[in-house]
Amino acid sequence: MILPLVSVLMTAYNREAFIADAIESVLASTYSNFELIIVDDCSSDNTVIIARTYQAVDGRISVFVNEQNLKQFENRNKAASLAKGEFIFYVDSDDTVFVDGLERLVETMNRFPDSSFGMYWYEPTASKALEIDSKTAIYNHFFKEPMLLVGPGGTILKRTFFLKIGGYTDKYDAAGDMYFNLKACCYSSIVRIPFEFMTYRRHVGQELNNPFEYLYNNYRYLRDALVELPLTLKTSELNWLRKKNSRRFLLNIIRYFVKTKDVFRTKEALQKSGFKFQDALEGIFH
């Protein structure tokens, strides 16, 4: 049996403290038919030097350095554009993949050839991967369990599918992966993967530690997704979600102000969100 090529995509920015661990975890994989594409986003530390030392001794590694800083999601798209594999799988330069992670992911996706999108989802009672059609997955995400909130490192995708749907958008900063997950689920069934395959490192330099950006971008990406994406929901359901999104943002912006007492930043969040007075009225009274 010919094993499909997996393009492991590693975007990096000032990760000299972690990137060696990330690279070594990929090289230690029991699955050998991979290419490791590292795209540095103008690091000012030794990230590139470290990456190139590994490139010099393993031909499966390619290191690219951007001429200008692209930021997170444009850089992810750049890495995908350089890939040649059947599947793409992101291992961030501050994370590590389990030694059998790639092997188990490929084996799982090969059992569901009609799906182009696999995503980690832990359930205590789940023992086997499960394929869910787009309509059911989208409905369940909004009205039963929010199953599409996993970051890029928790997904595996067919490369041609990723490119066909246009990859990630950079409109929503750190929340761009949430919009992408909804978009991907509109055009492919989703394979829910019940086992862990990577270690997600927590540290102070992550986007996750920027709650101010999430404050307004979580509102923006869902507002736009409800209008732009073919979500296979009823009009009444879309309207209910739009009002819920408005109510939630209004509550979050009030909480932010009460907690920080920062008038300037609160006004900035409101301006960047595009939230209007009529949105607040609709969310509260309708």
Sequence and secondary structure as in RCSB ss.txt:
>XXXX:A:sequence
MILPLVSVLMTAYNREAFIADAIESVLASTYSNFELIIVDDCSSDNTVIIARTYQAVDGRISVFVNEQNLKQFEN
RNKAASLAKGEFIFYVDSDDTVFVDGLERLVETMNRFPDSSFGMYWYEPTASKALEIDSKTAIYNHFFKEPMLLV
GPGGTILKRTFFLKIGGYTDKYDAAGDMYFNLKACCYSSIVRIPFEFMTYRRHVGQELNNPFEYLYNNYRYLRDA
LVELPLTLKTSELNWLRKKNSRRFLLNIIRYFVKTKDVFRTKEALQKSGFKFQDALEGIFH
>XXXX:A:secstr
     EEEEEEESS TTTHHHHHHHHHT S   EEEEEEE   SSSHHHHHHHHHTT TTEEEEE SS   HHHH
HHHHHHT  SSEEEE  TT EE TTHHHHHHHHHHT TT  EEEE   TT  S EEE HHHHHHHHHHT  TT  
 GGGEEEEHHHHHHTT   STTGGGHHHHHHHHHHHHS EEEE S  EE    TTSGGG HHHHHHHHHHHHHHH
HHHS     HHHHHHHHHHHHHHHHHHHHHHHHHH  HHHHHHHHHHHT  HHHHHHHHH 
